[in-house]
């Protein structure tokens, strides 16, 4: 029996699909690639946050320093 005949004679799988072993492997490979794409998107989004966070915190910290310097030197207050 040739490989092509084996594949054609394949009956339904446990999940009720009528596919050859090659088609099943192809479907599984496609599903794995899809899951990797989804996971990579999530990792990229999380990673972007780690690059943005220091910039945001740095601006807040700098604004806090500027604010405290202004309070200590009296800058920005109306003169009496």
C-alpha positions in Angstrom: 0.0 0.0 0.0 1.5 3.4 -1.0 1.6 6.4 1.3 -1.1 8.2 -0.8 -3.5 5.3 -0.4 -3.0 5.4 3.4 -3.8 9.0 3.5 -6.9 8.7 1.4 -8.1 5.8 3.6 -7.8 7.9 6.8 -11.2 8.0 8.6 -12.4 10.6 10.9 -10.2 11.6 13.8 -11.3 11.7 17.4 -12.7 15.2 16.9 -14.7 14.1 13.9 -12.6 15.6 11.2 -12.0 13.7 7.9 -8.4 14.6 7.2 -5.2 12.8 6.3 -2.3 12.6 8.7 -0.5 15.2 6.6 -3.5 17.6 6.7 -3.7 17.1 10.5 0.0 17.9 10.9 -0.5 21.0 8.7 -3.4 22.1 10.8 -1.5 21.6 14.0 1.5 23.5 12.7 -0.8 26.4 11.7 -2.4 26.5 15.1 1.0 26.5 16.8 2.2 29.4 14.6 -1.0 31.3 15.4 -0.4 30.8 19.1 3.1 32.0 18.8 2.0 35.2 17.0 -0.6 35.9 19.7 2.0 35.3 22.5 4.6 37.5 20.7 2.1 40.3 20.4 1.5 40.2 24.2 5.2 40.1 24.9 5.8 43.1 22.6 3.0 45.1 24.3 4.4 44.3 27.8 7.9 45.1 26.6 6.9 48.4 25.3 5.6 49.4 28.7 9.0 48.7 30.2 10.5 51.2 27.7 7.9 53.9 28.3 7.7 53.6 32.1 11.2 55.1 32.9 10.4 58.1 30.7 7.1 58.7 32.4 8.6 58.3 35.9 11.6 60.4 34.9 9.3 63.3 33.9 7.3 63.0 37.1 10.4 62.9 39.2 11.8 65.9 37.4 8.5 67.8 37.8 8.7 67.0 41.5 12.2 68.4 41.7 11.2 71.5 39.8 8.2 72.0 42.1 10.3 71.6 45.3 13.0 74.0 44.0 10.3 76.6 43.2 8.9 76.2 46.7 12.3 76.6 48.3 13.5 79.6 46.3 10.2 81.4 46.1 10.2 81.3 42.4 6.8 81.6 40.8 5.3 83.4 43.8 3.9 86.9 43.5 6.0 89.4 45.3 4.4 91.3 48.2 
